[in-house]
């Protein structure tokens, strides 16, 4: 997993998330996602297991959040070590509307495993 620290928050990107980011070939997208979550840790809607889904605009599209990306993440608030954001999954809204309930359940299981090992 990739890890970056920005503004006292550690971002941990899953391999699946990073493969998708690389495939989108949109420079600055990862930074834009991190900045959006730094400015609002409760961005988007809350899903099962404390996971959240947020809209992020496509930087080069001019369509705003509706034509952008959907990011599934888990924001872990810790006092002494700083906060941790697990970036779990991302889809291009123009290619796919949402993920299946089965895929969402798999992300919740992934969160449980990551928290157990953290």
VMD Tcl script that builds the backbone (N, CA, C; Angstrom):
set m [mol new atoms 354]
animate dup $m
set s [atomselect $m all]
$s set {name element resname resid chain x y z} {
  {N N UNK 1 A 0.835 -1.182 0.000}
  {CA C UNK 1 A 0.000 0.000 0.000}
  {C C UNK 1 A 0.880 1.245 0.000}
  {N N UNK 2 A 0.453 2.229 -0.738}
  {CA C UNK 2 A 1.167 3.509 -0.771}
  {C C UNK 2 A 0.738 4.349 0.422}
  {N N UNK 3 A 1.661 5.165 0.926}
  {CA C UNK 3 A 1.365 5.992 2.087}
  {C C UNK 3 A 1.985 7.368 1.896}
  {N N UNK 4 A 1.213 8.404 2.235}
  {CA C UNK 4 A 1.687 9.782 2.156}
  {C C UNK 4 A 1.170 10.538 3.372}
  {N N UNK 5 A 1.942 11.502 3.834}
  {CA C UNK 5 A 1.505 12.342 4.942}
  {C C UNK 5 A 1.334 13.765 4.440}
  {N N UNK 6 A 0.157 14.319 4.691}
  {CA C UNK 6 A -0.147 15.689 4.288}
  {C C UNK 6 A -0.917 16.361 5.413}
  {N N UNK 7 A -0.411 17.473 5.887}
  {CA C UNK 7 A -1.122 18.254 6.887}
  {C C UNK 7 A -1.436 17.502 8.165}
  {N N UNK 8 A -0.546 16.605 8.591}
  {CA C UNK 8 A -0.781 15.842 9.816}
  {C C UNK 8 A -1.711 14.657 9.629}
  {N N UNK 9 A -2.109 14.388 8.403}
  {CA C UNK 9 A -2.973 13.252 8.089}
  {C C UNK 9 A -2.199 12.295 7.192}
  {N N UNK 10 A -2.213 11.019 7.549}
  {CA C UNK 10 A -1.568 10.002 6.731}
  {C C UNK 10 A -2.600 9.397 5.797}
  {N N UNK 11 A -2.328 9.448 4.508}
  {CA C UNK 11 A -3.183 8.837 3.499}
  {C C UNK 11 A -2.573 7.506 3.098}
  {N N UNK 12 A -3.371 6.458 3.197}
  {CA C UNK 12 A -2.934 5.124 2.803}
  {C C UNK 12 A -3.812 4.692 1.633}
  {N N UNK 13 A -3.175 4.490 0.474}
  {CA C UNK 13 A -3.891 4.114 -0.729}
  {C C UNK 13 A -3.731 2.619 -0.974}
  {N N UNK 14 A -4.850 1.936 -1.181}
  {CA C UNK 14 A -4.786 0.515 -1.493}
  {C C UNK 14 A -4.223 0.334 -2.911}
  {N N UNK 15 A -3.656 -0.833 -3.192}
  {CA C UNK 15 A -3.137 -1.079 -4.543}
  {C C UNK 15 A -4.216 -0.915 -5.622}
  {N N UNK 16 A -5.423 -1.367 -5.339}
  {CA C UNK 16 A -6.521 -1.244 -6.289}
  {C C UNK 16 A -6.837 0.227 -6.570}
  {N N UNK 17 A -6.822 1.032 -5.538}
  {CA C UNK 17 A -7.068 2.467 -5.681}
  {C C UNK 17 A -5.987 3.096 -6.561}
  {N N UNK 18 A -4.732 2.766 -6.303}
  {CA C UNK 18 A -3.633 3.361 -7.063}
  {C C UNK 18 A -3.635 2.911 -8.525}
  {N N UNK 19 A -4.012 1.652 -8.790}
  {CA C UNK 19 A -4.108 1.193 -10.184}
  {C C UNK 19 A -5.148 2.021 -10.933}
  {N N UNK 20 A -6.279 2.273 -10.276}
  {CA C UNK 20 A -7.338 3.063 -10.916}
  {C C UNK 20 A -6.883 4.501 -11.142}
  {N N UNK 21 A -6.239 5.103 -10.144}
  {CA C UNK 21 A -5.737 6.484 -10.281}
  {C C UNK 21 A -4.779 6.569 -11.468}
  {N N UNK 22 A -3.873 5.609 -11.558}
  {CA C UNK 22 A -2.908 5.604 -12.663}
  {C C UNK 22 A -3.610 5.445 -14.012}
  {N N UNK 23 A -4.645 4.610 -14.059}
  {CA C UNK 23 A -5.358 4.365 -15.313}
  {C C UNK 23 A -6.130 5.600 -15.784}
  {N N UNK 24 A -6.572 6.438 -14.860}
  {CA C UNK 24 A -7.332 7.627 -15.246}
  {C C UNK 24 A -6.456 8.669 -15.937}
  {N N UNK 25 A -5.160 8.612 -15.712}
  {CA C UNK 25 A -4.209 9.531 -16.356}
  {C C UNK 25 A -4.641 10.994 -16.229}
  {N N UNK 26 A -5.020 11.361 -15.033}
  {CA C UNK 26 A -5.424 12.743 -14.764}
  {C C UNK 26 A -4.466 13.328 -13.727}
  {N N UNK 27 A -3.458 14.072 -14.189}
  {CA C UNK 27 A -2.477 14.637 -13.260}
  {C C UNK 27 A -3.158 15.479 -12.177}
  {N N UNK 28 A -2.713 15.288 -10.968}
  {CA C UNK 28 A -3.241 16.072 -9.861}
  {C C UNK 28 A -4.483 15.507 -9.217}
  {N N UNK 29 A -5.026 14.406 -9.738}
  {CA C UNK 29 A -6.260 13.848 -9.174}
  {C C UNK 29 A -6.062 13.377 -7.741}
  {N N UNK 30 A -4.990 12.636 -7.475}
  {CA C UNK 30 A -4.749 12.146 -6.116}
  {C C UNK 30 A -4.607 13.319 -5.152}
  {N N UNK 31 A -3.870 14.321 -5.527}
  {CA C UNK 31 A -3.701 15.505 -4.684}
  {C C UNK 31 A -5.041 16.197 -4.446}
  {N N UNK 32 A -5.877 16.304 -5.472}
  {CA C UNK 32 A -7.190 16.932 -5.327}
  {C C UNK 32 A -8.075 16.148 -4.355}
  {N N UNK 33 A -7.999 14.822 -4.411}
  {CA C UNK 33 A -8.771 13.983 -3.482}
  {C C UNK 33 A -8.283 14.214 -2.058}
  {N N UNK 34 A -6.966 14.196 -1.868}
  {CA C UNK 34 A -6.415 14.411 -0.534}
  {C C UNK 34 A -6.809 15.782 0.014}
  {N N UNK 35 A -6.723 16.809 -0.804}
  {CA C UNK 35 A -7.080 18.157 -0.350}
  {C C UNK 35 A -8.561 18.250 0.000}
  {N N UNK 36 A -9.407 17.602 -0.791}
  {CA C UNK 36 A -10.842 17.614 -0.500}
  {C C UNK 36 A -11.124 16.958 0.857}
  {N N UNK 37 A -10.442 15.857 1.146}
  {CA C UNK 37 A -10.671 15.159 2.410}
  {C C UNK 37 A -10.004 15.868 3.582}
  {N N UNK 38 A -8.917 16.584 3.325}
  {CA C UNK 38 A -8.307 17.396 4.384}
  {C C UNK 38 A -9.236 18.535 4.793}
  {N N UNK 39 A -9.947 19.100 3.828}
  {CA C UNK 39 A -10.827 20.226 4.136}
  {C C UNK 39 A -12.156 19.773 4.721}
  {N N UNK 40 A -12.540 18.505 4.488}
  {CA C UNK 40 A -13.802 17.998 5.028}
  {C C UNK 40 A -13.689 16.496 5.239}
  {N N UNK 41 A -13.396 16.095 6.457}
  {CA C UNK 41 A -13.212 14.671 6.758}
  {C C UNK 41 A -14.516 13.885 6.660}
  {N N UNK 42 A -15.642 14.577 6.620}
  {CA C UNK 42 A -16.949 13.919 6.504}
  {C C UNK 42 A -17.552 14.094 5.117}
  {N N UNK 43 A -16.720 14.291 4.120}
  {CA C UNK 43 A -17.221 14.503 2.761}
  {C C UNK 43 A -18.026 13.296 2.301}
  {N N UNK 44 A -19.078 13.565 1.559}
  {CA C UNK 44 A -19.879 12.492 0.986}
  {C C UNK 44 A -20.878 11.909 1.963}
  {N N UNK 45 A -21.283 10.697 1.665}
  {CA C UNK 45 A -22.290 10.012 2.478}
  {C C UNK 45 A -21.642 8.863 3.230}
  {N N UNK 46 A -22.179 8.596 4.417}
  {CA C UNK 46 A -21.664 7.482 5.210}
  {C C UNK 46 A -22.329 6.195 4.765}
  {N N UNK 47 A -21.519 5.161 4.637}
  {CA C UNK 47 A -21.983 3.841 4.238}
  {C C UNK 47 A -21.754 2.868 5.392}
  {N N UNK 48 A -21.891 1.607 5.128}
  {CA C UNK 48 A -21.689 0.578 6.151}
  {C C UNK 48 A -20.271 0.601 6.701}
  {N N UNK 49 A -20.135 0.240 7.963}
  {CA C UNK 49 A -18.826 0.082 8.584}
  {C C UNK 49 A -18.050 1.372 8.768}
  {N N UNK 50 A -18.734 2.535 8.672}
  {CA C UNK 50 A -18.047 3.809 8.830}
  {C C UNK 50 A -17.382 4.312 7.565}
  {N N UNK 51 A -17.462 3.522 6.501}
  {CA C UNK 51 A -16.898 3.928 5.220}
  {C C UNK 51 A -17.729 5.075 4.647}
  {N N UNK 52 A -17.083 5.918 3.848}
  {CA C UNK 52 A -17.766 7.033 3.214}
  {C C UNK 52 A -17.522 7.010 1.714}
  {N N UNK 53 A -18.464 7.579 0.966}
  {CA C UNK 53 A -18.330 7.731 -0.481}
  {C C UNK 53 A -18.480 9.210 -0.800}
  {N N UNK 54 A -17.468 9.769 -1.443}
  {CA C UNK 54 A -17.466 11.203 -1.754}
  {C C UNK 54 A -17.356 11.410 -3.261}
  {N N UNK 55 A -17.942 12.508 -3.700}
  {CA C UNK 55 A -17.805 12.929 -5.099}
  {C C UNK 55 A -16.599 13.845 -5.221}
  {N N UNK 56 A -15.837 13.630 -6.275}
  {CA C UNK 56 A -14.679 14.471 -6.558}
  {C C UNK 56 A -14.771 14.879 -8.025}
  {N N UNK 57 A -14.654 16.165 -8.322}
  {CA C UNK 57 A -14.766 16.585 -9.721}
  {C C UNK 57 A -13.578 16.120 -10.560}
  {N N UNK 58 A -13.854 15.866 -11.827}
  {CA C UNK 58 A -12.777 15.606 -12.773}
  {C C UNK 58 A -12.081 16.920 -13.070}
  {N N UNK 59 A -10.793 16.963 -12.958}
  {CA C UNK 59 A -10.064 18.225 -13.064}
  {C C UNK 59 A -10.086 18.804 -14.470}
  {N N UNK 60 A -10.056 17.941 -15.479}
  {CA C UNK 60 A -9.961 18.410 -16.858}
  {C C UNK 60 A -11.286 18.324 -17.615}
  {N N UNK 61 A -12.368 18.066 -16.927}
  {CA C UNK 61 A -13.623 17.789 -17.614}
  {C C UNK 61 A -14.592 18.958 -17.647}
  {N N UNK 62 A -14.524 19.834 -16.669}
  {CA C UNK 62 A -15.448 20.958 -16.615}
  {C C UNK 62 A -16.885 20.544 -16.340}
  {N N UNK 63 A -17.085 19.367 -15.748}
  {CA C UNK 63 A -18.438 18.876 -15.471}
  {C C UNK 63 A -18.775 18.891 -13.987}
  {N N UNK 64 A -17.860 19.345 -13.155}
  {CA C UNK 64 A -18.118 19.357 -11.720}
  {C C UNK 64 A -18.122 17.962 -11.134}
  {N N UNK 65 A -18.728 17.832 -9.959}
  {CA C UNK 65 A -18.717 16.556 -9.249}
  {C C UNK 65 A -19.572 15.488 -9.918}
  {N N UNK 66 A -20.652 15.889 -10.589}
  {CA C UNK 66 A -21.531 14.898 -11.211}
  {C C UNK 66 A -20.850 14.108 -12.312}
  {N N UNK 67 A -19.949 14.726 -13.028}
  {CA C UNK 67 A -19.249 14.034 -14.106}
  {C C UNK 67 A -17.855 13.606 -13.715}
  {N N UNK 68 A -17.571 13.590 -12.425}
  {CA C UNK 68 A -16.227 13.291 -11.956}
  {C C UNK 68 A -16.056 11.867 -11.472}
  {N N UNK 69 A -15.556 11.749 -10.270}
  {CA C UNK 69 A -15.197 10.454 -9.699}
  {C C UNK 69 A -15.946 10.226 -8.393}
  {N N UNK 70 A -16.049 8.950 -8.017}
  {CA C UNK 70 A -16.567 8.559 -6.714}
  {C C UNK 70 A -15.433 7.873 -5.972}
  {N N UNK 71 A -15.199 8.320 -4.736}
  {CA C UNK 71 A -14.102 7.792 -3.923}
  {C C UNK 71 A -14.676 7.171 -2.657}
  {N N UNK 72 A -14.309 5.914 -2.397}
  {CA C UNK 72 A -14.688 5.244 -1.156}
  {C C UNK 72 A -13.485 5.320 -0.225}
  {N N UNK 73 A -13.725 5.793 0.995}
  {CA C UNK 73 A -12.620 5.985 1.931}
  {C C UNK 73 A -13.090 5.738 3.357}
  {N N UNK 74 A -12.105 5.582 4.241}
  {CA C UNK 74 A -12.375 5.430 5.674}
  {C C UNK 74 A -11.460 6.402 6.398}
  {N N UNK 75 A -12.051 7.285 7.194}
  {CA C UNK 75 A -11.293 8.303 7.931}
  {C C UNK 75 A -11.189 7.865 9.381}
  {N N UNK 76 A -9.979 7.548 9.817}
  {CA C UNK 76 A -9.720 7.101 11.182}
  {C C UNK 76 A -9.131 8.260 11.969}
  {N N UNK 77 A -9.839 8.681 13.000}
  {CA C UNK 77 A -9.367 9.797 13.825}
  {C C UNK 77 A -8.579 9.230 14.997}
  {N N UNK 78 A -7.315 9.656 15.075}
  {CA C UNK 78 A -6.440 9.240 16.171}
  {C C UNK 78 A -5.851 10.499 16.779}
  {N N UNK 79 A -5.645 10.491 18.064}
  {CA C UNK 79 A -5.173 11.711 18.710}
  {C C UNK 79 A -3.661 11.884 18.642}
  {N N UNK 80 A -2.887 10.955 19.141}
  {CA C UNK 80 A -1.446 11.142 19.250}
  {C C UNK 80 A -0.709 10.960 17.925}
  {N N UNK 81 A -1.122 9.992 17.122}
  {CA C UNK 81 A -0.423 9.691 15.877}
  {C C UNK 81 A -0.895 10.551 14.706}
  {N N UNK 82 A -1.943 11.301 14.892}
  {CA C UNK 82 A -2.551 12.024 13.782}
  {C C UNK 82 A -3.645 11.168 13.168}
  {N N UNK 83 A -4.348 11.716 12.215}
  {CA C UNK 83 A -5.437 10.997 11.567}
  {C C UNK 83 A -4.911 10.157 10.406}
  {N N UNK 84 A -5.695 9.141 10.044}
  {CA C UNK 84 A -5.356 8.269 8.932}
  {C C UNK 84 A -6.566 8.183 8.012}
  {N N UNK 85 A -6.330 8.317 6.718}
  {CA C UNK 85 A -7.384 8.146 5.728}
  {C C UNK 85 A -6.991 6.977 4.833}
  {N N UNK 86 A -7.844 5.969 4.795}
  {CA C UNK 86 A -7.642 4.834 3.903}
  {C C UNK 86 A -8.423 5.116 2.619}
  {N N UNK 87 A -7.722 5.287 1.518}
  {CA C UNK 87 A -8.356 5.476 0.213}
  {C C UNK 87 A -8.534 4.086 -0.393}
  {N N UNK 88 A -9.781 3.645 -0.469}
  {CA C UNK 88 A -10.090 2.257 -0.766}
  {C C UNK 88 A -10.399 1.967 -2.223}
  {N N UNK 89 A -11.212 2.823 -2.829}
  {CA C UNK 89 A -11.701 2.517 -4.180}
  {C C UNK 89 A -12.099 3.811 -4.867}
  {N N UNK 90 A -12.002 3.833 -6.183}
  {CA C UNK 90 A -12.414 4.999 -6.960}
  {C C UNK 90 A -12.965 4.519 -8.290}
  {N N UNK 91 A -14.035 5.172 -8.744}
  {CA C UNK 91 A -14.573 4.888 -10.067}
  {C C UNK 91 A -14.778 6.207 -10.810}
  {N N UNK 92 A -14.736 6.103 -12.115}
  {CA C UNK 92 A -15.033 7.224 -12.998}
  {C C UNK 92 A -16.543 7.211 -13.213}
  {N N UNK 93 A -17.223 8.262 -12.798}
  {CA C UNK 93 A -18.687 8.320 -12.870}
  {C C UNK 93 A -19.185 8.212 -14.305}
  {N N UNK 94 A -18.382 8.621 -15.276}
  {CA C UNK 94 A -18.825 8.527 -16.668}
  {C C UNK 94 A -18.783 7.091 -17.183}
  {N N UNK 95 A -18.055 6.208 -16.480}
  {CA C UNK 95 A -17.950 4.814 -16.907}
  {C C UNK 95 A -18.837 3.875 -16.096}
  {N N UNK 96 A -19.075 4.229 -14.833}
  {CA C UNK 96 A -19.833 3.348 -13.946}
  {C C UNK 96 A -20.534 4.200 -12.906}
  {N N UNK 97 A -21.796 3.904 -12.651}
  {CA C UNK 97 A -22.597 4.698 -11.725}
  {C C UNK 97 A -22.228 4.434 -10.263}
  {N N UNK 98 A -22.051 3.160 -9.915}
  {CA C UNK 98 A -21.811 2.790 -8.523}
  {C C UNK 98 A -21.157 1.415 -8.484}
  {N N UNK 99 A -20.840 0.941 -7.285}
  {CA C UNK 99 A -20.321 -0.417 -7.142}
  {C C UNK 99 A -21.434 -1.296 -6.583}
  {N N UNK 100 A -21.287 -2.592 -6.724}
  {CA C UNK 100 A -22.309 -3.534 -6.262}
  {C C UNK 100 A -22.278 -3.651 -4.739}
  {N N UNK 101 A -23.353 -4.169 -4.186}
  {CA C UNK 101 A -23.416 -4.410 -2.740}
  {C C UNK 101 A -22.322 -5.398 -2.323}
  {N N UNK 102 A -22.016 -6.355 -3.190}
  {CA C UNK 102 A -20.966 -7.330 -2.902}
  {C C UNK 102 A -19.601 -6.637 -2.824}
  {N N UNK 103 A -19.333 -5.724 -3.772}
  {CA C UNK 103 A -18.065 -4.988 -3.754}
  {C C UNK 103 A -17.982 -4.079 -2.530}
  {N N UNK 104 A -19.102 -3.459 -2.175}
  {CA C UNK 104 A -19.115 -2.599 -0.991}
  {C C UNK 104 A -18.844 -3.419 0.276}
  {N N UNK 105 A -19.429 -4.609 0.370}
  {CA C UNK 105 A -19.182 -5.487 1.522}
  {C C UNK 105 A -17.711 -5.893 1.582}
  {N N UNK 106 A -17.102 -6.120 0.424}
  {CA C UNK 106 A -15.678 -6.476 0.382}
  {C C UNK 106 A -14.827 -5.315 0.896}
  {N N UNK 107 A -15.223 -4.078 0.594}
  {CA C UNK 107 A -14.485 -2.914 1.111}
  {C C UNK 107 A -14.623 -2.809 2.622}
  {N N UNK 108 A -15.802 -3.098 3.149}
  {CA C UNK 108 A -15.993 -3.086 4.605}
  {C C UNK 108 A -15.102 -4.137 5.252}
  {N N UNK 109 A -15.015 -5.327 4.651}
  {CA C UNK 109 A -14.123 -6.370 5.168}
  {C C UNK 109 A -12.671 -5.916 5.115}
  {N N UNK 110 A -12.292 -5.206 4.051}
  {CA C UNK 110 A -10.934 -4.692 3.922}
  {C C UNK 110 A -10.634 -3.711 5.057}
  {N N UNK 111 A -11.594 -2.859 5.374}
  {CA C UNK 111 A -11.428 -1.905 6.475}
  {C C UNK 111 A -11.166 -2.655 7.775}
  {N N UNK 112 A -11.965 -3.678 8.029}
  {CA C UNK 112 A -11.801 -4.453 9.267}
  {C C UNK 112 A -10.399 -5.059 9.362}
  {N N UNK 113 A -9.911 -5.595 8.252}
  {CA C UNK 113 A -8.562 -6.188 8.242}
  {C C UNK 113 A -7.495 -5.133 8.462}
  {N N UNK 114 A -7.649 -3.967 7.817}
  {CA C UNK 114 A -6.652 -2.903 7.970}
  {C C UNK 114 A -6.643 -2.379 9.398}
  {N N UNK 115 A -7.810 -2.214 9.998}
  {CA C UNK 115 A -7.871 -1.719 11.368}
  {C C UNK 115 A -7.292 -2.743 12.343}
  {N N UNK 116 A -7.499 -4.016 12.080}
  {CA C UNK 116 A -6.963 -5.061 12.955}
  {C C UNK 116 A -5.439 -5.087 12.910}
  {N N UNK 117 A -4.878 -4.763 11.742}
  {CA C UNK 117 A -3.421 -4.802 11.609}
  {C C UNK 117 A -2.771 -3.462 11.962}
  {N N UNK 118 A -3.576 -2.450 12.174}
  {CA C UNK 118 A -3.041 -1.117 12.465}
  {C C UNK 118 A -2.679 -0.952 13.914}
}
mol reanalyze $m
mol bondsrecalc $m
mol representation Tube
mol addrep $m
